[in-house]
Amino acid sequence: MPHKRNPVTCEQISGLARVGPRNAQAGFENVTLWHERDISHSSAERVIIPDSTTLVDYLLNKTANLIDTMFVYPARMKANLESTGGLVFSGQLLLDLVEHGVSREDAYRLVQSQAMRAWKEGLNFRDLVLNDKENHQPRAQTPDRRRFLT
C-alpha cells in the first residue's frame, strides 16, 4: 500500500520471525539423540545455531532501525480512536464488567446494547455507558484510551 512507509521492512521482520521457532523445533528434536553416540543431530545443529544467531542479530538491527526512523502522529492516532465513537473500548468494558462480578452473558448483553445504539444512532459509546441510568450493575473502569496506550 503506497501510504505505508515501511511495508517491506515490516514484512521482512514478520516473515523472518517465523524462522526462529522452526529452527528451535529442529533443536528440540535433537534432544532425543543427546544420550546416543550418534552424530546425525550435529548436522542440523551446524546449520540452525549459526543461522539462528545471525537471524536474531539481523532482526534486532532491522527492528531497532525501524523504531529509530518511525514517524508517530499522535493527533492522527487520537482521531482514529475517536472515529469509532468509543466502540473500540467495548471489548475491554465487557472484560471489566466480568471482572467486577457480572456474568459474561449479562455483560455481553449490556455492552452490546449500548454499542449497537451508539453505532446506529451515531452516538458516543463512552458517553452512553457513563450516562446509563438503567444499568445498576457494578461500574467497571471507565473506557479510556490511555489504558490502550500505556
N, C-alpha and C positions, 0 to 999 in steps of 0.2 A: 504494500500500500504506500503510495507516494507521500502521504502525510506523516509517515513514521520516520524517525530519524536514525534508528539503529536496528533495522529489522534483520540484517544479515548477521550482525554480531550476536543479537539475542537468539536467533535461530541456531547459530553455532554453539553457543553456551548450552541452550536447551537440548539440542541433539546430542552433543558430546557428553553431557551429564549422564546420559543413559549408558554410556560405555563403561564407566567405573563400576557400577554394580554388577555388570555382566562379567567383568574381569574378576571381581571378588567372588562371584559364583564359581568360576573356574578354580580359584584358590581353595574355596571350601570343599570342592570335590576332591582336591588333592589330599585333604586331611586324612581320608581313609587309608591312604598309602604310606603315611609317615612311618608307621611301625615296620614296614616291609623294606627289604633291601631291593628296592625297585626304583629305577630312575625314570620311569615313564612320566611321572608328575613333574620332574625338573624341566622338561622341555616346555611345558606350559608356563612354569614359573619364570623361565628365562625370557619369555615374551611379556607376560602380564605385569611383572614387577616394574621393569623399566618403562613400559608403556603407560602404566597407571601413574607412576610418579611424574612422568613427563606431562601426561594429560592433566593432572591436578595443577601442576605449575602453570601450564598454558591457560587453563580455565580461570585460575586465580588472577593471572595477569589480565586476561580479557575482561573479566568481571570488574576488577579494580579500575581499569581504563574506562569501561562503560560508565561506572559510577562517577568517576572524576570528571567526565565530559558530559554528564547528563544535564539536561535543562529541565527544571521543575517550575511549573507555573501554578502557584498556589491559588490564584484567583480563578483559573480555569478548572482546577480540581474542585474548588468550592462550588462553582457554577454547575459542574457535572453532578455533584452530590445533591445539590438543591433542585436540579431539573427533575428529579423523581418525586418531588413533593414530600420527601421524607420516607418514601416507601422502602428505600434501601435499608432502613432500620427495622423493618417488620420482623425479620428472622431473629435478630438479637432480642427484640422485645418478647417474642414468643419464648425464647430460652430463659429470659429473665423472669417471666411470669411463672414458668415451670419451676425455676429455682426457688421462687417465693411461695411455693405450695399449691399453685393452681394446676389442676390436671392438664395433661398435654392436650386432650381433646377440647376442654373448655378454653384453654389459652389460644389454641388454634382458631376456634370459632370467634373469640373476641377480637383477636388481631386481624383475622381475615375480614370480618365485617367492617372494621374501621378502614382497612386497606382498600377494600372494594369501594367503599363510599368515597374515600379520597380520590381513587382513580376515576370513578365515574363522574364525580361532581367537580373534579379539578381542585380539590381542597388539599390543605397541607396535613399529611398523616400525623405528624408530631403534634400539631395543634388539636386535631381531633382526639388523640389519645389523652392529651393533658386536660381537655375540656369535657371529657366523657363523664357526665353526671350519673348515668345509669350503671356504670361499672363500679361495683362495690368490692371488686377483687383487690387483694393486696397490690399496692403500687410497686411496680418494678422500677429499675433505674430509668430515668427519662431518656428517650432516644437522643443521642448527642453524637455529632460527627467526630468530636475529639476522641471518643472511645475507639474509633477506627484508625485514627492517625497516631496513636501512641504505641 
